[in-house]
Amino acid sequence: MDGADGARLVVFAPVDNTARVAAVVRRIGDAIALGLLDDGEQLPSETELAGHLGISTVTLREALMALRQQGLIETRRGRGGGSFVRAPARPFDLDERLRPLSAEELRDLGDHYAAIAGAAARLAARRSLPGDVDRLRRSLTEMTRPDAAPRMCRLDGRLHLEIAAASQSVRLTREEIRLQADIGPLIWAVHDEPGARRAVHAQHARIVDAIERGEEDRARDVAESHVANAVERLIDRRLAL
């Protein structure tokens, strides 16, 4: 799974049944702001995108209209036409995204995500193949490169997807995709706060080391702690608003 494929899995996973237009707008808007979808990238066709997201084409068109009004996509007609990403003029605003969420909602999301991430890491330590570990190692190396900063959100998400895939559990991988779509952008953003990146990379490395050594309990514990620490930082920041 490469970075582009991993990002698309997260961005285009089905949305919840409630407030679907707003959910699609938020999902795609966050993905654009965080660089999971690149400037100028073409979105799938309306039929294909609606199918990925589990919504009607009417609902999708409403969401695309809202995204056009926000200046986040543009639609071109004719041959080679479609909806194309436009990078936002301003960066992702973490505080703006946190305001509608209560500390209780963040903690509940975080508890669920930590449980899924922990279970995926534990099973990856038991079931991963040499090729799975090689992919995790390549992702860790890529995240330390000097030019990785603009792509760090994409790389963060890809690593977590690769860990879930290494668990050999289709259901866990699907749940990882869904939860990344719900809370992933917030966690990735808080990971980029000053002073956090080195600690986050050390946590990632400990998870991968435990998976490679087959240390199931340690892989689970470090993965759960990794998510829980990020959520606690999010809650502290939300309470400070």
C-alpha positions in Angstrom: 0.0 0.0 0.0 1.7 3.3 -1.1 1.0 6.7 0.4 -1.5 7.7 -2.3 -3.5 4.5 -1.9 -3.5 4.7 1.8 -4.7 8.3 1.8 -7.5 7.4 -0.6 -8.7 4.5 1.6 -9.0 6.9 4.5 -10.5 9.9 2.6 -13.0 7.9 0.6 -14.2 5.4 3.3 -18.0 5.4 3.9 -19.4 8.2 6.0 -21.9 8.0 8.9 -25.6 8.1 8.1 -26.3 11.4 9.9 -25.5 14.8 8.5 -23.9 13.2 5.4 -23.4 16.4 3.4 -21.5 18.0 6.3 -19.6 14.8 6.9 -18.4 14.6 3.3 -17.5 18.3 3.2 -15.5 18.0 6.5 -13.8 14.7 5.4 -12.6 16.0 2.0 -11.9 19.5 3.3 -9.6 18.1 6.0 -7.9 15.8 3.6 -7.1 18.7 1.3 -6.0 21.0 4.1 -3.7 18.3 5.5 -2.2 17.4 2.1 -3.7 13.9 1.9 -5.2 15.0 -1.4 -2.7 17.0 -3.5 -3.3 20.3 -5.2 -4.5 19.7 -8.7 -5.4 16.0 -8.0 -8.6 14.8 -9.7 -11.3 13.3 -7.5 -13.0 10.1 -8.7 -16.1 10.5 -10.9 -19.3 11.4 -9.1 -20.7 7.8 -9.4 -17.5 6.2 -8.2 -17.0 8.7 -5.3 -20.6 8.4 -4.1 -20.2 4.6 -4.1 -16.9 4.8 -2.1 -18.6 7.1 0.5 -21.8 5.1 0.6 -24.0 8.1 -0.3 -26.4 9.1 -3.1 -25.1 11.2 -6.0 -27.6 13.9 -5.0 -25.9 14.1 -1.5 -22.5 14.1 -3.1 -23.3 16.9 -5.5 -24.5 19.0 -2.5 -21.2 18.4 -0.8 -19.2 19.2 -3.9 -21.1 22.4 -4.3 -20.2 23.4 -0.7 -16.5 22.5 -1.4 -16.6 24.7 -4.5 -18.0 27.6 -2.5 -15.2 27.2 0.0 -12.7 27.2 -2.9 -11.4 23.7 -2.1 -12.3 22.1 -5.4 -13.0 23.3 -9.0 -15.0 21.6 -11.6 -13.9 21.5 -15.2 -16.2 20.6 -18.1 -15.6 18.7 -21.3 -13.0 16.0 -22.1 -10.6 15.5 -19.2 -13.1 17.3 -17.0 -14.2 16.5 -13.4 -13.6 17.8 -9.9 -10.0 18.9 -9.0 -8.4 19.7 -5.7 -7.4 23.3 -5.0 -5.0 23.7 -2.1 -6.4 26.1 0.6 -5.0 29.5 1.0 -4.7 29.1 4.7 -3.4 26.0 6.6 -5.4 23.4 8.5 -6.9 25.1 11.5 -6.8 22.6 14.4 -8.6 24.9 16.8 -11.4 25.5 14.4 -11.9 21.8 14.0 -11.8 21.2 17.7 -14.4 23.8 18.7 -17.5 21.7 17.8 -16.2 18.7 19.7 -16.5 18.3 23.5 -13.8 16.8 25.6 -16.1 13.8 26.2 -16.5 13.2 22.5 -12.8 13.4 21.9 -12.1 11.0 24.8 -14.7 8.5 23.5 -13.3 8.6 20.0 -9.8 8.3 21.4 -10.8 5.3 23.6 -12.2 3.5 20.5 -9.3 4.3 18.3 -6.7 3.2 20.9 -8.5 -0.1 21.3 -8.5 -0.7 17.5 -4.9 0.5 17.1 -3.8 -1.7 20.0 -5.6 -4.8 18.7 -4.1 -4.3 15.2 -0.6 -3.9 16.5 -0.9 -7.0 18.7 -2.2 -9.2 15.8 0.5 -7.7 13.5 3.1 -8.8 16.0 1.6 -12.3 15.8 0.8 -12.6 12.1 2.9 -10.1 10.1 5.1 -11.4 7.2 8.6 -10.2 6.5 7.3 -8.0 3.6 4.9 -6.3 6.1 7.7 -5.4 8.4 9.8 -4.2 5.5 7.0 -1.8 4.5 6.8 -0.5 8.1 10.6 0.1 8.1 10.5 1.9 4.8 7.7 4.2 6.2 9.7 5.0 9.3 12.8 5.8 7.2 10.8 8.1 4.9 9.4 10.0 7.9 12.9 10.9 9.0 14.0 12.4 5.7 14.6 16.2 5.7 12.0 16.7 2.9 9.3 14.7 4.7 7.7 17.6 6.7 5.1 18.6 4.0 4.0 15.0 3.7 4.1 14.0 7.4 0.3 13.8 7.8 0.1 11.4 4.8 3.0 9.3 6.1 1.5 9.1 9.6 -1.7 7.8 8.3 0.0 5.4 5.9 2.1 3.8 8.8 -1.1 3.2 10.8 -2.8 1.7 7.8 0.2 -0.6 7.2 0.1 -1.8 10.8 -3.6 -2.6 10.5 -2.9 -4.4 7.2 -0.1 -6.4 8.8 -2.7 -7.7 11.3 -4.2 -9.7 8.4 -7.6 -8.7 9.7 -9.9 -7.2 7.1 -12.4 -6.0 9.7 -9.7 -4.3 11.8 -8.2 -2.7 8.7 -11.6 -1.3 7.7 -12.2 0.0 11.2 -8.8 1.7 11.2 -9.7 3.4 7.9 -13.0 4.6 9.3 -11.5 5.9 12.6 -8.6 7.6 10.7 -11.3 9.5 8.7 -13.0 10.5 11.9 -10.2 11.5 14.2 -7.0 10.9 12.2 -6.7 14.5 10.8 -6.8 15.9 14.4 -4.2 13.4 15.7 -1.9 14.0 12.8 -2.2 17.8 13.3 -1.4 17.6 17.0 1.6 15.4 16.2 3.1 18.3 14.2 3.0 20.6 17.2 6.5 22.0 18.2 8.5 19.4 20.1 6.1 16.6 19.4 7.5 15.1 16.2 10.6 13.5 17.8 8.6 11.8 20.5 6.0 10.6 18.0 8.7 9.1 15.8 10.1 7.3 18.8 6.7 5.9 19.6 6.3 4.7 16.0 9.7 3.0 16.1 8.8 1.2 19.4 5.6 -0.2 17.8 7.4 -1.4 14.7 10.2 -3.0 16.9 7.6 -4.9 18.9 5.9 -6.1 15.8 9.1 -7.3 14.3 10.1 -9.1 17.4 6.7 -10.7 17.8 6.1 -9.0 21.2 2.3 -9.0 21.1 1.5 -7.4 24.5 4.2 -4.7 24.0 3.0 -3.8 20.5 -0.5 -3.4 21.8 0.4 -1.4 24.8 2.7 1.0 22.9 0.1 1.5 20.2 -2.7 2.2 22.7 -0.5 4.6 24.6 0.6 6.4 21.4 -3.1 7.1 20.5 -4.1 8.0 24.1 -1.2 10.5 24.4 -2.2 12.3 21.2 -5.9 12.4 22.3 -4.9 13.8 25.7 -3.1 16.6 24.0 -6.1 17.3 21.8 -8.4 17.4 24.9 -6.0 19.8 26.7 -6.0 22.0 23.6 -9.8 21.9 23.3 -10.2 22.8 27.0 -7.9 25.8 26.5 -10.0 27.3 23.7 
